[in-house]
Amino acid sequence: NSENAVLSQVYVAMIVHLLLAYLKFRSKIGWSLQEMIQLLQLNVFKRTDLEAFFKPPGKISKIDASYPLLAMAS
């Protein structure tokens, strides 16, 4: 409830938002930041590289476990 605690939470939220925006830029996926946040909330305890997590699969013929986002859909 202190001013310092509130400012800390605001700074952390801003840093997370900027990091996700950077990941979105690097991965070139067409999702909104809200969709990315929802996906991260579902996989919060999964240890994986975030850049690899949001990396587009390229050309694939079927859903397999090598791409985390598509494997979650099956």
Distance bins in CASP14 RR format, pairs under 12 A and 6 or more apart:
PFRMAT RR
TARGET T0000
AUTHOR 0000-0000-0000
RMODE 2
METHOD distances of the structure
MODEL  1
1 9 0 0 0 0 0 1 0 0 0 0 0
2 8 0 0 0 0 1 0 0 0 0 0 0
2 9 0 0 0 0 0 1 0 0 0 0 0
3 9 0 0 0 0 0 1 0 0 0 0 0
3 10 0 0 0 0 0 1 0 0 0 0 0
4 10 0 0 0 0 0 1 0 0 0 0 0
4 11 0 0 0 0 0 1 0 0 0 0 0
5 11 0 0 0 0 0 1 0 0 0 0 0
5 12 0 0 0 0 0 1 0 0 0 0 0
6 12 0 0 0 0 0 1 0 0 0 0 0
6 13 0 0 0 0 0 1 0 0 0 0 0
7 13 0 0 0 0 0 1 0 0 0 0 0
7 14 0 0 0 0 0 1 0 0 0 0 0
8 14 0 0 0 0 0 1 0 0 0 0 0
8 15 0 0 0 0 0 1 0 0 0 0 0
9 15 0 0 0 0 0 1 0 0 0 0 0
9 16 0 0 0 0 0 1 0 0 0 0 0
10 16 0 0 0 0 0 1 0 0 0 0 0
10 17 0 0 0 0 0 1 0 0 0 0 0
11 17 0 0 0 0 0 1 0 0 0 0 0
11 18 0 0 0 0 0 1 0 0 0 0 0
12 18 0 0 0 0 0 1 0 0 0 0 0
12 19 0 0 0 0 0 1 0 0 0 0 0
13 19 0 0 0 0 0 1 0 0 0 0 0
13 20 0 0 0 0 0 1 0 0 0 0 0
13 37 0 0 0 0 0 1 0 0 0 0 0
14 20 0 0 0 0 0 1 0 0 0 0 0
14 21 0 0 0 0 0 1 0 0 0 0 0
15 21 0 0 0 0 0 1 0 0 0 0 0
15 22 0 0 0 0 0 1 0 0 0 0 0
16 22 0 0 0 0 0 1 0 0 0 0 0
16 23 0 0 0 0 0 1 0 0 0 0 0
16 33 0 0 0 0 1 0 0 0 0 0 0
16 36 0 0 0 0 0 1 0 0 0 0 0
16 37 0 0 0 0 1 0 0 0 0 0 0
16 40 0 0 0 0 1 0 0 0 0 0 0
16 41 0 0 0 0 0 1 0 0 0 0 0
16 50 0 0 0 0 0 1 0 0 0 0 0
17 23 0 0 0 0 0 1 0 0 0 0 0
17 24 0 0 0 0 0 1 0 0 0 0 0
17 33 1 0 0 1 0 0 0 0 0 0 0
17 34 0 0 0 0 0 1 0 0 0 0 0
17 36 0 0 0 0 0 1 0 0 0 0 0
17 37 0 0 0 0 1 0 0 0 0 0 0
18 24 0 0 0 0 0 1 0 0 0 0 0
18 25 0 0 0 0 0 1 0 0 0 0 0
18 33 0 0 0 0 0 1 0 0 0 0 0
19 25 0 0 0 0 0 1 0 0 0 0 0
19 26 0 0 0 0 0 1 0 0 0 0 0
19 33 0 0 0 0 0 1 0 0 0 0 0
19 36 0 0 0 0 0 1 0 0 0 0 0
19 37 0 0 0 0 0 1 0 0 0 0 0
19 40 0 0 0 0 0 1 0 0 0 0 0
19 50 0 0 0 0 1 0 0 0 0 0 0
19 51 0 0 0 0 0 1 0 0 0 0 0
19 54 0 0 0 0 0 1 0 0 0 0 0
20 26 0 0 0 0 0 1 0 0 0 0 0
20 27 0 0 0 0 0 1 0 0 0 0 0
20 29 0 0 0 0 0 1 0 0 0 0 0
20 31 0 0 0 0 0 1 0 0 0 0 0
20 32 0 0 0 0 0 1 0 0 0 0 0
20 33 1 0 1 0 0 0 0 0 0 0 0
20 34 0 0 0 0 1 0 0 0 0 0 0
20 35 0 0 0 0 0 1 0 0 0 0 0
20 36 1 0 1 0 0 0 0 0 0 0 0
20 37 1 0 0 1 0 0 0 0 0 0 0
20 38 0 0 0 0 0 1 0 0 0 0 0
20 39 0 0 0 0 0 1 0 0 0 0 0
20 40 1 0 0 1 0 0 0 0 0 0 0
20 41 0 0 0 0 0 1 0 0 0 0 0
20 50 0 0 0 0 1 0 0 0 0 0 0
20 51 0 0 0 0 0 1 0 0 0 0 0
20 53 0 0 0 0 0 1 0 0 0 0 0
20 54 0 0 0 0 1 0 0 0 0 0 0
21 27 0 0 0 0 0 1 0 0 0 0 0
21 31 0 0 0 0 0 1 0 0 0 0 0
21 32 0 0 0 0 0 1 0 0 0 0 0
21 33 1 0 0 1 0 0 0 0 0 0 0
21 34 0 0 0 0 0 1 0 0 0 0 0
21 36 0 0 0 0 1 0 0 0 0 0 0
21 37 0 0 0 0 0 1 0 0 0 0 0
21 54 0 0 0 0 0 1 0 0 0 0 0
22 28 0 0 0 0 0 1 0 0 0 0 0
22 33 0 0 0 0 0 1 0 0 0 0 0
22 36 0 0 0 0 0 1 0 0 0 0 0
22 50 0 0 0 0 1 0 0 0 0 0 0
22 51 0 0 0 0 1 0 0 0 0 0 0
22 54 0 0 0 0 0 1 0 0 0 0 0
23 29 0 0 0 0 1 0 0 0 0 0 0
23 31 0 0 0 0 0 1 0 0 0 0 0
23 33 0 0 0 0 1 0 0 0 0 0 0
23 36 1 0 0 1 0 0 0 0 0 0 0
23 37 0 0 0 0 0 1 0 0 0 0 0
23 39 0 0 0 0 0 1 0 0 0 0 0
23 40 0 0 0 0 1 0 0 0 0 0 0
23 49 0 0 0 0 0 1 0 0 0 0 0
23 50 1 0 1 0 0 0 0 0 0 0 0
23 51 1 0 0 1 0 0 0 0 0 0 0
23 52 0 0 0 0 0 1 0 0 0 0 0
23 53 0 0 0 0 1 0 0 0 0 0 0
23 54 1 0 1 0 0 0 0 0 0 0 0
23 55 0 0 0 0 1 0 0 0 0 0 0
24 30 1 0 0 1 0 0 0 0 0 0 0
24 31 1 0 0 1 0 0 0 0 0 0 0
24 32 0 0 0 0 1 0 0 0 0 0 0
24 33 1 0 0 1 0 0 0 0 0 0 0
24 34 0 0 0 0 0 1 0 0 0 0 0
24 35 0 0 0 0 1 0 0 0 0 0 0
24 36 1 0 0 1 0 0 0 0 0 0 0
24 37 0 0 0 0 0 1 0 0 0 0 0
24 39 0 0 0 0 0 1 0 0 0 0 0
24 40 0 0 0 0 0 1 0 0 0 0 0
24 50 0 0 0 0 0 1 0 0 0 0 0
24 51 0 0 0 0 0 1 0 0 0 0 0
24 54 1 0 0 1 0 0 0 0 0 0 0
24 55 0 0 0 0 0 1 0 0 0 0 0
24 56 0 0 0 0 0 1 0 0 0 0 0
25 31 0 0 0 0 0 1 0 0 0 0 0
25 33 0 0 0 0 0 1 0 0 0 0 0
25 36 0 0 0 0 0 1 0 0 0 0 0
25 51 0 0 0 0 0 1 0 0 0 0 0
25 54 0 0 0 0 0 1 0 0 0 0 0
26 36 0 0 0 0 0 1 0 0 0 0 0
26 49 0 0 0 0 0 1 0 0 0 0 0
26 50 0 0 0 0 1 0 0 0 0 0 0
26 51 1 0 0 1 0 0 0 0 0 0 0
26 52 0 0 0 0 0 1 0 0 0 0 0
26 53 0 0 0 0 0 1 0 0 0 0 0
26 54 1 0 0 1 0 0 0 0 0 0 0
26 55 0 0 0 0 1 0 0 0 0 0 0
26 56 0 0 0 0 0 1 0 0 0 0 0
27 36 0 0 0 0 1 0 0 0 0 0 0
27 39 0 0 0 0 0 1 0 0 0 0 0
27 49 0 0 0 0 0 1 0 0 0 0 0
27 50 0 0 0 0 1 0 0 0 0 0 0
27 51 1 0 0 1 0 0 0 0 0 0 0
27 52 0 0 0 0 1 0 0 0 0 0 0
27 53 0 0 0 0 1 0 0 0 0 0 0
27 54 1 0 1 0 0 0 0 0 0 0 0
27 55 1 0 1 0 0 0 0 0 0 0 0
27 56 1 0 0 1 0 0 0 0 0 0 0
27 57 0 0 0 0 0 1 0 0 0 0 0
27 58 0 0 0 0 0 1 0 0 0 0 0
27 69 0 0 0 0 0 1 0 0 0 0 0
28 51 0 0 0 0 0 1 0 0 0 0 0
28 54 0 0 0 0 1 0 0 0 0 0 0
28 55 0 0 0 0 1 0 0 0 0 0 0
28 56 1 0 0 1 0 0 0 0 0 0 0
28 58 0 0 0 0 0 1 0 0 0 0 0
29 35 0 0 0 0 1 0 0 0 0 0 0
29 36 1 0 0 1 0 0 0 0 0 0 0
29 39 0 0 0 0 0 1 0 0 0 0 0
29 51 0 0 0 0 0 1 0 0 0 0 0
29 53 0 0 0 0 0 1 0 0 0 0 0
29 54 1 0 1 0 0 0 0 0 0 0 0
29 55 0 0 0 0 1 0 0 0 0 0 0
29 56 1 0 1 0 0 0 0 0 0 0 0
29 57 0 0 0 0 0 1 0 0 0 0 0
29 58 0 0 0 0 0 1 0 0 0 0 0
29 67 0 0 0 0 0 1 0 0 0 0 0
29 69 0 0 0 0 1 0 0 0 0 0 0
30 36 0 0 0 0 1 0 0 0 0 0 0
30 54 0 0 0 0 0 1 0 0 0 0 0
30 56 0 0 0 0 1 0 0 0 0 0 0
31 37 0 0 0 0 1 0 0 0 0 0 0
31 38 0 0 0 0 1 0 0 0 0 0 0
31 39 0 0 0 0 1 0 0 0 0 0 0
31 40 0 0 0 0 0 1 0 0 0 0 0
31 54 0 0 0 0 1 0 0 0 0 0 0
31 56 0 0 0 0 0 1 0 0 0 0 0
31 69 0 0 0 0 1 0 0 0 0 0 0
32 38 0 0 0 0 1 0 0 0 0 0 0
32 39 0 0 0 0 0 1 0 0 0 0 0
33 39 0 0 0 0 0 1 0 0 0 0 0
33 40 0 0 0 0 0 1 0 0 0 0 0
33 54 0 0 0 0 0 1 0 0 0 0 0
34 40 0 0 0 0 0 1 0 0 0 0 0
34 41 0 0 0 0 0 1 0 0 0 0 0
35 41 0 0 0 0 0 1 0 0 0 0 0
35 42 0 0 0 0 0 1 0 0 0 0 0
35 54 0 0 0 0 0 1 0 0 0 0 0
35 69 0 0 0 0 0 1 0 0 0 0 0
36 42 0 0 0 0 0 1 0 0 0 0 0
36 43 0 0 0 0 0 1 0 0 0 0 0
36 50 0 0 0 0 1 0 0 0 0 0 0
36 53 0 0 0 0 1 0 0 0 0 0 0
36 54 1 0 0 1 0 0 0 0 0 0 0
36 69 0 0 0 0 0 1 0 0 0 0 0
37 43 0 0 0 0 0 1 0 0 0 0 0
37 44 0 0 0 0 0 1 0 0 0 0 0
37 54 0 0 0 0 0 1 0 0 0 0 0
38 44 0 0 0 0 0 1 0 0 0 0 0
38 69 0 0 0 0 0 1 0 0 0 0 0
38 72 0 0 0 0 0 1 0 0 0 0 0
39 46 0 0 0 0 0 1 0 0 0 0 0
39 48 0 0 0 0 0 1 0 0 0 0 0
39 50 0 0 0 0 0 1 0 0 0 0 0
39 53 0 0 0 0 1 0 0 0 0 0 0
39 54 0 0 0 0 1 0 0 0 0 0 0
39 68 0 0 0 0 1 0 0 0 0 0 0
39 69 1 0 0 1 0 0 0 0 0 0 0
39 70 0 0 0 0 0 1 0 0 0 0 0
39 72 0 0 0 0 1 0 0 0 0 0 0
39 73 0 0 0 0 0 1 0 0 0 0 0
40 46 0 0 0 0 1 0 0 0 0 0 0
40 48 0 0 0 0 0 1 0 0 0 0 0
40 50 0 0 0 0 1 0 0 0 0 0 0
40 53 0 0 0 0 1 0 0 0 0 0 0
40 54 0 0 0 0 1 0 0 0 0 0 0
40 68 0 0 0 0 0 1 0 0 0 0 0
40 69 0 0 0 0 0 1 0 0 0 0 0
40 72 0 0 0 0 0 1 0 0 0 0 0
42 53 0 0 0 0 0 1 0 0 0 0 0
42 68 0 0 0 0 0 1 0 0 0 0 0
42 69 0 0 0 0 0 1 0 0 0 0 0
42 72 1 0 0 1 0 0 0 0 0 0 0
42 73 0 0 0 0 0 1 0 0 0 0 0
43 50 0 0 0 0 0 1 0 0 0 0 0
43 53 1 0 0 1 0 0 0 0 0 0 0
43 54 0 0 0 0 0 1 0 0 0 0 0
43 68 1 0 0 1 0 0 0 0 0 0 0
43 69 0 0 0 0 1 0 0 0 0 0 0
43 71 0 0 0 0 0 1 0 0 0 0 0
43 72 1 0 0 1 0 0 0 0 0 0 0
44 50 0 0 0 0 0 1 0 0 0 0 0
44 53 0 0 0 0 0 1 0 0 0 0 0
46 52 0 0 0 0 0 1 0 0 0 0 0
46 53 0 0 0 0 1 0 0 0 0 0 0
46 68 1 0 0 1 0 0 0 0 0 0 0
46 69 0 0 0 0 0 1 0 0 0 0 0
46 71 0 0 0 0 0 1 0 0 0 0 0
46 72 0 0 0 0 1 0 0 0 0 0 0
47 53 0 0 0 0 0 1 0 0 0 0 0
47 68 0 0 0 0 0 1 0 0 0 0 0
48 54 0 0 0 0 1 0 0 0 0 0 0
48 55 0 0 0 0 0 1 0 0 0 0 0
48 67 0 0 0 0 0 1 0 0 0 0 0
48 68 1 0 0 1 0 0 0 0 0 0 0
48 69 0 0 0 0 0 1 0 0 0 0 0
48 71 0 0 0 0 0 1 0 0 0 0 0
48 72 0 0 0 0 0 1 0 0 0 0 0
49 55 0 0 0 0 1 0 0 0 0 0 0
49 68 0 0 0 0 1 0 0 0 0 0 0
50 68 0 0 0 0 0 1 0 0 0 0 0
50 69 0 0 0 0 0 1 0 0 0 0 0
51 68 0 0 0 0 0 1 0 0 0 0 0
52 66 0 0 0 0 0 1 0 0 0 0 0
52 67 0 0 0 0 1 0 0 0 0 0 0
52 68 1 0 0 1 0 0 0 0 0 0 0
52 69 0 0 0 0 0 1 0 0 0 0 0
53 67 0 0 0 0 1 0 0 0 0 0 0
53 68 1 0 1 0 0 0 0 0 0 0 0
53 69 1 0 0 1 0 0 0 0 0 0 0
53 70 0 0 0 0 0 1 0 0 0 0 0
53 71 0 0 0 0 0 1 0 0 0 0 0
53 72 0 0 0 0 0 1 0 0 0 0 0
54 67 0 0 0 0 0 1 0 0 0 0 0
54 68 0 0 0 0 1 0 0 0 0 0 0
54 69 1 0 0 1 0 0 0 0 0 0 0
55 66 0 0 0 0 0 1 0 0 0 0 0
55 67 1 0 0 1 0 0 0 0 0 0 0
55 68 0 0 0 0 1 0 0 0 0 0 0
55 69 0 0 0 0 1 0 0 0 0 0 0
55 70 0 0 0 0 0 1 0 0 0 0 0
56 67 0 0 0 0 1 0 0 0 0 0 0
56 68 0 0 0 0 0 1 0 0 0 0 0
56 69 0 0 0 0 1 0 0 0 0 0 0
56 70 0 0 0 0 0 1 0 0 0 0 0
57 63 0 0 0 0 1 0 0 0 0 0 0
57 64 0 0 0 0 1 0 0 0 0 0 0
57 65 0 0 0 0 0 1 0 0 0 0 0
57 66 0 0 0 0 1 0 0 0 0 0 0
57 67 1 0 1 0 0 0 0 0 0 0 0
57 68 0 0 0 0 1 0 0 0 0 0 0
57 69 1 0 0 1 0 0 0 0 0 0 0
57 70 1 0 0 1 0 0 0 0 0 0 0
57 71 0 0 0 0 0 1 0 0 0 0 0
57 73 0 0 0 0 0 1 0 0 0 0 0
58 66 0 0 0 0 0 1 0 0 0 0 0
58 67 0 0 0 0 1 0 0 0 0 0 0
58 69 0 0 0 0 0 1 0 0 0 0 0
58 70 0 0 0 0 0 1 0 0 0 0 0
59 67 0 0 0 0 0 1 0 0 0 0 0
60 66 0 0 0 0 1 0 0 0 0 0 0
60 67 1 0 0 1 0 0 0 0 0 0 0
60 69 0 0 0 0 0 1 0 0 0 0 0
60 70 1 0 0 1 0 0 0 0 0 0 0
60 71 0 0 0 0 0 1 0 0 0 0 0
61 70 0 0 0 0 0 1 0 0 0 0 0
62 70 0 0 0 0 1 0 0 0 0 0 0
62 71 0 0 0 0 0 1 0 0 0 0 0
62 73 0 0 0 0 0 1 0 0 0 0 0
62 74 0 0 0 0 1 0 0 0 0 0 0
63 69 0 0 0 0 1 0 0 0 0 0 0
63 70 1 0 1 0 0 0 0 0 0 0 0
63 71 1 0 0 1 0 0 0 0 0 0 0
63 72 0 0 0 0 1 0 0 0 0 0 0
63 73 1 0 0 1 0 0 0 0 0 0 0
63 74 1 0 1 0 0 0 0 0 0 0 0
64 70 1 0 0 1 0 0 0 0 0 0 0
64 71 1 0 0 1 0 0 0 0 0 0 0
64 72 0 0 0 0 0 1 0 0 0 0 0
64 73 0 0 0 0 0 1 0 0 0 0 0
64 74 0 0 0 0 1 0 0 0 0 0 0
65 71 1 0 1 0 0 0 0 0 0 0 0
65 72 0 0 0 0 1 0 0 0 0 0 0
65 73 0 0 0 0 0 1 0 0 0 0 0
65 74 0 0 0 0 1 0 0 0 0 0 0
67 73 0 0 0 0 1 0 0 0 0 0 0
67 74 0 0 0 0 0 1 0 0 0 0 0
68 74 0 0 0 0 0 1 0 0 0 0 0
END
